[in-house]
Amino acid sequence: MMRSLGLRKGEVVEVRGLDEIVSTLDGQGKMDGLAFMPEMGRLCGQRFRVHARADRTCVEHMGKRGLHDTVWLEDVRCDGSAHDGCEIGCLMFWKEAWLKRAEATAAAAAPGPAEPISSWPFPIRDEATGKYTCQSTSLEGATKHLGFWGNGLTHLRDLYYGNVSLARLAKTLFIYASLKLRGHYKSIRDIRGDLTKTPTESLELEPGEVVEVKTPDEIRSTLDVNGKNRGMLFTLDLLDFCGGRYEVEKRIDRCIDEGTSEMRSIKSSVILKGVTCPGTYRRGCMRCTKIIWREAWVKRTGDAKAVGTRSANIV
């Protein structure tokens, strides 16, 4: 079993058998610090297309961090079924040792029905502390600090392995340099309000409804001096979606906090269909995290369907 396959964006791979994968894991169910989860074990034997290499990713509270021999697969997300129904739907990381190249004529497919795993030999939740083990909570130990030259190398690998085009890479680096040197890119700046106590707005939105993301000025009126509404930050990347109309994918009530490893209760918030972090202001990160939207940041339109969706890496 090869640890490194040198997979490129767009290649079709097959998830190895569960016994093969378990043989690569330590006593905590991890390889190189990265957890393999029951939600992934259910996909063994299925074929998917490589979304991108994961040589560089965002880690909460730690910025950009590096991994080795790891990829993301197209829209292969955690359903939270083994983690008490976590609803965030993270794009899962796959060590290349857990995959094999499919035959040249093989076709990829969307994740299909899979048999549940009756028991799992590795820890999922510490009963004493209530903290969870999943890929997101294991990223600190599974990644390394990159530094200036390390980050530069990952951008070259993005280009070499087909993650991005030369034009996209050039624009990503230009935006990064603009933010680093001047604190803003063109007229784009952090949105920060002046409230000491931020409002709760509940629209009771349901899946399938169409909403419009409010303007930056409207959203500013819901934020405190740190740019947060009830502790949730409105980041630069969300500005790409202001004024757009999108379909509600689902309400979100709970998710595992990547920083604390604890289940977090969330109120008056939704996920919008097809809307993931574009990575525009995060050095082109391709993790495609689903964005949580406070209902205070959107408004109903009454339209039958959305104008469109915007997803990862709009630069």
Secondary structure as GFF3:
##gff-version 3
##sequence-region A 1 315
A	DSSP	beta_strand	12	15	.	.	.	ID=ss1
A	DSSP	alpha_helix	18	22	.	.	.	ID=ss2
A	DSSP	beta_strand	30	31	.	.	.	ID=ss3
A	DSSP	beta_strand	34	35	.	.	.	ID=ss4
A	DSSP	alpha_helix	38	41	.	.	.	ID=ss5
A	DSSP	beta_strand	47	53	.	.	.	ID=ss6
A	DSSP	beta_strand	56	59	.	.	.	ID=ss7
A	DSSP	beta_strand	63	66	.	.	.	ID=ss8
A	DSSP	beta_strand	70	77	.	.	.	ID=ss9
A	DSSP	beta_strand	91	95	.	.	.	ID=ss10
A	DSSP	three_ten_helix	96	98	.	.	.	ID=ss11
A	DSSP	beta_strand	99	101	.	.	.	ID=ss12
A	DSSP	alpha_helix	139	142	.	.	.	ID=ss13
A	DSSP	beta_strand	144	145	.	.	.	ID=ss14
A	DSSP	alpha_helix	147	160	.	.	.	ID=ss15
A	DSSP	alpha_helix	166	182	.	.	.	ID=ss16
A	DSSP	beta_strand	210	213	.	.	.	ID=ss17
A	DSSP	alpha_helix	216	220	.	.	.	ID=ss18
A	DSSP	beta_strand	228	229	.	.	.	ID=ss19
A	DSSP	beta_strand	232	233	.	.	.	ID=ss20
A	DSSP	three_ten_helix	236	241	.	.	.	ID=ss21
A	DSSP	beta_strand	245	251	.	.	.	ID=ss22
A	DSSP	beta_strand	254	256	.	.	.	ID=ss23
A	DSSP	beta_strand	263	265	.	.	.	ID=ss24
A	DSSP	beta_strand	269	276	.	.	.	ID=ss25
A	DSSP	beta_strand	290	294	.	.	.	ID=ss26
A	DSSP	three_ten_helix	295	297	.	.	.	ID=ss27
A	DSSP	beta_strand	298	300	.	.	.	ID=ss28
###
